[in-house]
Every structure is written in C-alpha cells, then in structure tokens.
Amino acid sequence: MKKAIFYHAGCPVCVDAEQLILTYLDKSKIDVEVVHFGNDASRIEEAESFGVKSVPALLIDKQVYHINFGASMEDVKNG
C-alpha cells in the first residue's frame, strides 16, 4: 500500500482541502497521514525536506502536490 502525507496548517483553505482529499482518496490503495502543523510543528522541517513550499500539500511517493494556496511555509514557521 502506498503512503501519503497531507500537510496543513489549519486555515480554512487547508481544512476544506483536507476534507475533499480524504473523501476522494481510495483508502484501500493509499494510507494517508494528516499532519497539522499547529498540532505538530516539529514536522515542518520534514515537510520542507520533501519540497513542500506551501500548504495545503499532499506528498505521495516523495512527490509533492501543492493544493490551492493557504499559507507559505515561511508563514507557517512564523505562526
């Protein structure tokens, strides 16, 4: 099974994207982990190492898919 990570910061754009993404991904084919930076800021460096530039973003097989634009990673780090 493939693994995906959905990174977000809790903003309205991020929450809407999370609800949409989790609804449409086939859970029998992909295991999705949701990382909310407001709850776990320690994962910011990890996300950046994968190439996440803004949130919301979905990482699948080390490929980042930026979804809409909620906040830059600089905004996330500066809280």
C-alpha positions as CSV (number, residue, x, y, z in Angstrom):
1,M,0.0,0.0,0.0
2,K,1.3,3.5,-0.9
3,K,1.7,6.1,1.8
4,A,0.6,9.7,1.6
5,I,1.1,12.6,3.9
6,F,-1.3,15.6,3.8
7,Y,0.3,18.6,5.4
8,H,-1.7,21.6,6.5
9,A,-1.8,24.5,9.0
10,G,-5.5,24.5,9.9
11,C,-6.5,27.5,7.8
12,P,-9.9,27.4,6.1
13,V,-8.3,26.6,2.7
14,C,-6.4,23.7,4.3
15,V,-9.4,22.3,6.2
16,D,-11.5,22.4,3.0
17,A,-8.8,20.6,1.0
18,E,-8.3,18.0,3.7
19,Q,-12.0,17.1,3.7
20,L,-12.0,16.9,-0.1
21,I,-8.8,14.9,-0.4
22,L,-9.7,12.4,2.3
23,T,-13.1,11.9,0.8
24,Y,-11.8,11.0,-2.7
25,L,-8.6,9.0,-2.0
26,D,-9.1,5.3,-2.2
27,K,-8.2,4.1,1.3
28,S,-7.8,0.5,0.0
29,K,-4.8,1.7,-2.1
30,I,-3.3,4.5,-0.1
31,D,-2.6,5.1,3.6
32,V,-3.0,8.8,4.4
33,E,-1.4,10.5,7.4
34,V,-2.6,14.0,8.2
35,V,-0.1,16.4,9.7
36,H,-1.5,19.6,11.2
37,F,1.5,22.0,11.8
38,G,-0.5,23.8,14.5
39,N,-0.5,20.5,16.5
40,D,2.9,19.2,15.4
41,A,5.3,22.0,14.4
42,S,8.2,19.5,14.7
43,R,7.2,18.1,11.3
44,I,7.8,21.4,9.4
45,E,11.5,20.6,8.7
46,E,10.5,17.2,7.4
47,A,7.9,18.7,5.0
48,E,10.4,21.2,3.7
49,S,12.9,18.4,3.1
50,F,10.4,16.8,0.8
51,G,9.9,20.1,-1.1
52,V,6.7,21.4,0.5
53,K,6.6,25.2,-0.2
54,S,3.1,26.0,0.9
55,V,0.1,24.3,2.5
56,P,-2.1,22.5,1.9
57,A,0.1,20.0,0.3
58,L,-0.1,16.3,-0.4
59,L,3.0,14.1,-0.5
60,I,2.8,10.8,-2.4
61,D,5.8,8.7,-3.2
62,K,8.1,11.6,-2.5
63,Q,6.2,13.8,-5.0
64,V,4.6,17.0,-3.6
65,Y,1.3,18.2,-4.9
66,H,0.5,21.7,-3.8
67,I,-3.2,22.3,-3.5
68,N,-4.6,25.8,-3.8
69,F,-2.7,28.3,-1.6
70,G,-3.4,28.6,2.1
71,A,0.0,29.7,3.5
72,S,3.6,29.6,2.6
73,M,6.0,27.6,4.8
74,E,7.5,30.9,6.0
75,D,4.1,31.9,7.2
76,V,3.6,28.5,8.9
77,K,7.0,28.8,10.6
78,N,6.3,32.3,11.8
79,G,2.9,31.3,13.1
